[in-house]
């Protein structure tokens, strides 16, 4: 099993989200996990929850501290999609 598959299952990610890569720094005891989605993926509105099959028009990158992966600090980095909902904007 590859590291990407392991992190994908451990994080419980479902399409369109996927682990695109990971980096392990043994000296810093840190693992960075990068999450992405395929171009053209659709999303639900984060405000009203309606499933309008909204396409992202832009993304903004965020990094979050996650629980440790064994003795390593874990960080998740993702480009979060921005969508425009026809109901709430």
HUBEL-V226077 format. One record per pair of residues at least 4 apart in sequence whose C-alpha atoms are under 6 Angstrom apart, sorted by the first residue. I is the first residue (numbers start at 0). J is the second residue. D is the distance in whole Angstrom. If there is no record, write none. Layout:
i=(I;I)
j=(J;J)
d=(D;D)
This chain:
i=(3;6;7;7;12;15;16;16;17;17;17;18;18;19;19;19;20;21;21;21;22;22;23;24;24;28;29;29;29;30;31;31;32;33;33;33;34;35;41;41;41;42;42;43;43;43;44;44;55;55;55;57;57;58;58;58;58;59;59;60;60;60;61;61;62;62;63;63;64;65;65;67;67;67;83;84)
j=(18;10;12;18;16;36;35;36;34;35;36;33;34;33;34;35;33;31;32;33;30;31;30;28;29;71;71;72;73;73;73;74;75;75;76;77;77;77;52;53;54;52;53;48;49;50;48;49;80;81;82;80;81;78;79;80;81;78;79;77;78;79;76;77;75;76;74;75;74;73;74;71;72;73;88;88)
d=(6;6;6;6;6;5;6;5;6;6;6;6;4;6;5;6;5;5;4;6;6;5;4;6;5;5;5;5;6;5;6;5;5;6;5;6;5;6;5;5;5;5;5;6;6;5;5;6;5;5;5;6;5;5;5;4;6;5;5;6;4;6;6;6;5;4;6;5;5;5;5;5;5;5;5;5)
